[in-house]
Amino acid sequence: MQIHQPDVLKGDKMAILKVRRFSQITLPSKIRRKFKLSEGDYLEVEEVKQGILLKPVSVVEKEIAWEKVFKAMEGVKEKKKPSKKSLRAKEQEIARLVKGSRKKK
């Protein structure tokens, strides 16, 4: 006589999962819905004192991430208005500030 055991045994707040072929597990639908998980999503796996912790993570391709960064940077503007001083005047001001800081020491 064979007894069929389900892959997921449900308790009040706990589920027992069976590790299947190729080390696959199936998360209960209630948990998948609660954490808005769907096929292809990523979970971070961490070994903790009590066992194994699975945490949902967002993974973004580097190329897409950089595109978003550069697009966001296009909207960034300096608060300070550009100086109307000549390059020579700017250099003289820097030299004056450096000399002033040296005298204080």
Secondary structure as GFF3:
##gff-version 3
##sequence-region A 1 105
A	DSSP	beta_strand	8	10	.	.	.	ID=ss1
A	DSSP	beta_strand	15	17	.	.	.	ID=ss2
A	DSSP	three_ten_helix	21	23	.	.	.	ID=ss3
A	DSSP	alpha_helix	29	34	.	.	.	ID=ss4
A	DSSP	beta_strand	42	48	.	.	.	ID=ss5
A	DSSP	beta_strand	51	57	.	.	.	ID=ss6
A	DSSP	alpha_helix	62	74	.	.	.	ID=ss7
A	DSSP	alpha_helix	87	104	.	.	.	ID=ss8
###
